Each structure stands twice: as C-alpha cells, then as structure tokens.
Amino acid sequence: EEIEKPFVEIKWDAAAAEKDGYEHFMMKEIHEQPRAVRDTLSPRIKENESGERYIDLSETGLTDEDFTNVSRVYLIGCGSAYHVGMAARYVLEKAARVPCEVDLASEFRYRDPILEESGLVIIISQSGETADTLAAMRIAQEKGAKVIGIVNVENSTIAQECKNVVLTKAGREIAVATTKAYSAQLAVVYALAIRLSEADGAISRREAAELVEELKSIPDKIEAILSDAEKIKPFADIADQSDYICFIGRGVDYCAAMEASLKLKEISYIPCEAYAAGELKHGPIALIENGVIVIGIITNKNLVEKTISNIQEVITRGAKTLIITNQILPNNNFGYVINIPETNELISPILSVIPLQLLSYYISKNKGLDVDKPRNLAKSVTVE
C-alpha cells in the first residue's frame, strides 16, 4: 500500500567536516568544547524578574510536579555516556538528595530491572543509535517510566522514539573518541540536577542560582585550560612508551578518571585502568613498580589529604606520577602537576578531563597512530 513519508531536512554545517587547520578532528573537537558547552547551556539558562538565572527544561515536557515527585533516578548509557551518568549520580544525590542507580545499557536490558513508578530514567547517547541504549530506553518506556533522552543527533532513533528529549548542541563529532559530546552531555545532566534539586526543595532558589552561575562560567574555564594545551606534552613524551597506566581519584574525580582511562586506551592502545583511590590497597597496588605511570585527579578539598596519601604510596614503589588538581597541594615532590581552574567540586569532571583528553591525543600522535579512527572501533555502536 502506498504511503507518504514526510521530508526531513538534515541541517549539517559543511564547515564541521573540515579540520580548520588542526591536524586531526579530535584536536579540533577538543578545542570546540567551550562552544559546545556554551551552545548547550545558553538556551536553557533564563533570567527571572529579580535578575537571578535559572534552568528552564520545559522542552522535556515534564512539569514542576513531575520533577518534584521523582523518587529515584536511573542513569543509563554505554562507554563515555556511562561515565556521564556516574558523575551525575554524585551531583543528584548530593544536591537533590535523590537516590540514583547507574547502569550500563547492555546490563540494564538483560537484568529485568525493577523501576519505581515515580522514578525518572535518563538515557544518554551521543549518536542516538546505540543499540543497547535504544533497547534500554524501550524497556523503560514499556514499563511506564518517565524517560528523558539526552542525545546529540536530532533525527536519531532515540530522539524520535523518546517521549522527552534534551538535545546537546555539540555539533557534528567526527573523531571516534568522543570529547565535545561528552562535555555537552555533562552540561545537560548538571542542568537537570540543578532543576531537580530546586524543584524538590533540596536547595533554595538562591543556591540554585549560584550553581547556574558556576555552570555558566564553565566554557570560559575550559578555554583557560586549552590556552595552555601544550603544557601536558612533556608528560606525554614520558608516558607514550608505557606498558601500563593507572588513573585514580575519589568521588567525582573517580568518574573523571574512568573517562580519561577510556580515552587513552581507545586511541593509544596502552592498557590502562581507573580505580577509586581508596581501592588501591585492595589489589591494584600490586601492579605498581618502577616506571609505571599513575595519574591522580584531585579537585575535592575534603579529599586532598587522602588522595595525596595514595599518590605517595605509589611514588615510594617507583611510579611516575601526574596530578590534575585545582587545590593547593602540600609541598612535596609529586612529579608533574597540572593546575586547572577552581569550580564547584560536583561539576569538576567537566574541567579535569580536558588535560587528560589532550594527554591521550599527544600520546597517540607520538606513537604514530590514527588518532581519529582507532582500530576495531566505530563512532556509533549499532550492534549488541
């Protein structure tokens, strides 16, 4: 039977497919992150009559009552999107005081999940075509859950099938290893966390406005880090021949460590892992010996002493160390230290990961590898 299909105009910017003088798309996209975050946040940050800024997520179709009545949040994604969910959990539980579960989509779809009637499912995908994430979304909607999809591609399957969608404005991302889409996803989940926190009364309007101001300042802080991008190169020259690299952090720093580890293994093929720093003594420290690279992330002032203690433990066992921090560290020899701008500790992963994206890039380039198209990987994982 003959049917009529609507015409859909695909609005691609031709300039997005050019490198604009950069050697690789990945480096171009790393430098596009301030714009990606700014474009993602700007339409969602509004100003009230008192001059206070607030988060407007009316595009989701969810009402104030919907946000107020959320009893639990389920965050679902794969790869970097899963790490976004991990970071969001810390923000939501700390600020909104809402219990959260974070699931790999490939596990969620097969474990017959139990979803609370008043729960909120947040589906995260760059392409909007990720097979396991799409299946997880369909299961959640079949169970009657409220679902929000965070995607970067407007005409993707998730964008079309999900009842409530928030589009990130990262623009077309060509390099297989995600950078700007990851940052844009983080920006959206932070905005969601602020909206949810204010709606359920966990924070006041004034506190929400302060968080919005902090979020609004993030693109400028990313630009500050990128203005000194080559500062990480000397450490890349040391690490590029390493056989094993370990990332450690506590709290949201652990989430950033997971993303940094994934980025490095994706494009450099160096075996690397991320651990919660407090877990070192529970096994991983057995791998530390002379010449092993350990990268620590420290952005929470309340955890500086504990993480520094872990750094000292690996140094005494011969490790070479790099620390990414926005804190004042005790005057000890910690190897390389990269300082980043200070921000609210809950949203620090959007900054701390930037130098480590650059590190991954420089290591891969040093090794003469294909930065944009690493072996065995695809930009969109459309199979299980």
N, C-alpha and C positions, 0 to 999 in steps of 0.2 A: 504494500500500500504506500502510495507516495506521501511523503511528509515534507514539511517545510522546516528548515533549520535556520535559526537567526544568524546573521553575520556578526562576527566579533572582530573588532579592530585590535590588533596586537600593537601596542604603543611601545616600541623599542627605540631607544636612543642609539643612533648609529655610532656616536662617539664612545658608547660603553664597550664597543667591540674593538676599540683601539687602545694601544698601550700608553699613548700620550707621553712618549719619551722614556717611560720606565722599561727596564729590561724584561720584566715579567709582569703578568697580570696580578700575581699575588702581591708584589710590592706596590703596584698601583692601588689595589684594593685595600691594603693596609693603610695607605695614605688617604683613602676615601672615607675612612671611618668617622672622622669628625662630621663630615657632611651627612653620612648615613644616619648617625645618631641624631643629628640636628633635625634632619628632614622627618625622621620617625617621630620625634617628640613634639616638634613645633605645632602640628595640627591638634595635638591632644592636650596642650597646656593652654588654659584660658585664664582670664583675669576677671575677678568679681568687682563689684562696685567699690569695695574697700581697697582695691589695688592688690589684693592677695591673689596669687596664682594657684590654680587647682587643676586636677586631672579630669578631663572630660573623655569618657569612654562610651558615650551614648551610641556610637557606631556598633557596639556589640549587641545592641538590642536588649541588654539587661538593665533592669530598673534599680533604683536605690534599694527597694525591698529585696530584690534578687541578691544584691551584694551583701545586704545586712544579714540575710538568713543563711549564708554559706557556713556550713558546719565543718567541712573538710575540703581540702583542695588536693586533687590528683594531677601531678605534672608528668607528662608522657612525651618521650622523644627518643631519638637514636643519635649516637655519636655526640657531636658538639651540642645538639639540641637537648640531649640528656643532661649535659653539664650545665646548660642554662637552667634547666629545671632544678638541679641540685642547688645552684646559687639562689634561685627563687625561694626554695624551701626555707633557707635561713632568714630571708627578709620577711616572708609571710608569717613564719612562726614567731619571730622576734617583734615585728611591728604590728601585725594584725592579730597575733595570738590565736591563729587558726592552725590546727594540726594539718600536716601535709604528708603526702606519700609521693615519692618519685619513682617512676617505673621506666625501664627500657621497654619500648613498644613491643619488641619481639618477645618479651617475657609476659607483659600485661595481657596480650591477646590469648595466651595459652594457659593462664593460671586461673581462669574462671573468676575474675575479680568481683569482689563484693563492693558495690558503690552505695554510699548513703544517699537517701532520697534528696537531701538538701546539700549534697556535695557539688563541687564545681570541678569539672575536668578541663585541664588546659593542655591542648595538643600543640606541639611545637615542631615545625618542619620548615626548612629553607625552601625546598622545591615545591612542597605541597603534593608531591607524588610518591613519597617514601612508602613502600608497600606495607611494612609492618605498622607504621604510624597511621596510615589510612585505615588499616584493619582495626586498630585500637580505637580510632575515632568512631567507626561504625558500630563497634560493640558498645561503646559508652552511650551512643545515641539510641541504640536499640534497647538499652536498659533504662532509658528515660532520664538520663543525667543531663544537667545543664553543661554544655560544652562550648569552650572558646577555642578557636583555632588561630594560632599565630603563624602566618606564612609570608613568604616574600614574593610569591608569584600570583598575581591577581586572578588569572584564569585557570589555576591549577585545580586538580580534583578536590583537594581538601577545601580550598576556598569556595568551590561551588557547592559541595555537599554539607559543609559545616554550617549549622544554623547561625552561629555568632562568630564573626571573623575580625581579627585585627591584622591589617597588612603592615608589615615592616616596609620601610622606604629605603632599603639598602641599594636598590638598583640592581642591574644585572651583574651577577657574580660569575666569573668565568673560571678562575683558578679552582681546582678541585678542593683544596684545603680551604675551608671557609674562614673568613676573617671579619669582613664588614657585616655579613649577615648575622654572624654570632653576636656582634656588638649591638646590632639593631634589635635582635631578639631579647638580649639582656635589658635594653632600654624599655621595651614593651612590658616585660614581666615586672620591672621595678615600678613602672607606672601603674600596672594592675595592683601591685602590692600596696601602693600608696592609696589608690582608690578604695580598695577593700578595707584597709586599716581605718580610714576615715569613716567609711560607711557603717562599720560595725562598732564605732566609738572607741576603738583601741587607742587611737591617737586623736588629739584635738585638731581643729581646723588650723590653728597656728602651727602646730607641729607638722601637719601635712604640708602646709605652705612652705615651711623651711626645707622639707625634703624635696619638694618640687624645685625650689631654687637651687638646691645642691645638684639635682638631676640636670637642670638646665645648664649648669656650668661644666658638665662633663665634656662636651665637644671641645671647648677651649683647653681643657686639661689634657685631652688626647693630643691636640695639636702641639702642646708644650712638650710632650714626650717625643713626638715624631720630629720635632725640630732638632733633636739631638740623636737621631736614629742610629748614627754610626758609632755611638758610644759603646754599643754592645758587640761590635765587630772583633775587638781583641779577644773577648772570651770565646766567640765563635771559632776563632783561629786555634784556640786550645782544645775546644770540645769536638771539633769535626772528625777527629780520628778516634774518638772514644768508642769503646765496645759496649758501654752501658751507662745510662744517665738516669738518676733518681730525682724526682721532684717531691718536695714536702711542703706542707702547710697545715694550718689549723683553721677550723671554721670555714668561712668563705674562701680563705686562702687555699684550702684543700681543693675546693671546686675549681679555682683558677689553675692549680697545679695539674688537675686532671685534664683540663683543656690544653694546657701547654704541652703536656706529655703526648697527647694525641696528635697535636700539630707537628711535633718534632718527629715522631715515628712515621707519620704519614709521608713526609717529604724528604726525610734524611735516611730512613730505613735503619736508624740506630735503635736497638732495643732500649726502651725506657719505660718507666713506671711512675705512677704518682701514689704517694701514701699520705694518710693523715699522720702528721709528725709524731703524734703520741703513740703510733703503732710501730715505730722503728725498732724498739726493743723486743717486739713480739715476733721477730723473724727477719724482717728486711735488712737489719743492720749486719747480718751475716754476710751480705753481699758486698759490704763496703771494705775496700782495700786500697792500697796505693794507686793513685791515678784515677779512681772512679770519680765521676762528676756528680755532685749533689747541688741542686738548685732549690733554695728556700724562698718562700714568699711570706713576708711579714707586714701586715697592714693593720692588725688589731692591737691597739696599745695594751690591752689587758693580757695579751698572749705573747708579748715580745720576749719576756724572760724565759718562758717555757720553750719557745721555738729556738731561741738562741742557744739554750742548753742542748737541744738536738743537733744544732749546727756544730757546736763544739765537740760533741760526741763523734761526729763523722770526720771532723778535722783531725782529731787525735788518731784516727785509724787510717790517715793518709789521703782522705778525699780532697779534691779540689772543689771549691765552693763559689757559688754566685748567689747573692741575696738581692731580691727585688723588694723594696721597702719604701714606706712613707713615714717611718718612725725614726727617732734618734736612737741609734744603737750604742751599747757600751763600747768603750774604746779598746777593742780587741782586733786581732788580725783575722778577718773573715774572708780573705781573698777579695774577689770582685764584689762591689756593691753598686747597684743601680737605684738611684732615688727617683721616685715618682711623686706627683702632686698629692697632697693630702685630700681626702674626701671622707664622707660618712663610711664607716667601716663595712656596713652592709652592702654597699654598692661598689666597693673597691675592685672586684674582679674585672670590671669593665676597663679599668686602668692598668692593673697589674699584669694582665695578659699581653698588653701591647709590646713591651720589650721582648717578651718570650716568643711572640709571633715573628718579630724581627730576627731573634736568635735562630729560630728554625729556618727562616729564609736564608740567612747568611751561611749557616752550616750546609744546607742543601746546595747552595751555589758553590761553596768551597769544594764540595765533593763532585761537582760537575754533573749534578743530576737534573732531571727535568722537573723544575720547581712547580710548574703549573699543572702538569699531568703525571703524577706519580704512578708507578706501576701497580697494576691489579685493582685500581680504584676507579670509581665513576662518580661524576658530580651528583647524580640523582640515583639512589638505590631503589629501583623499581621492582626488585625481586626479593623473595624472602631470604 
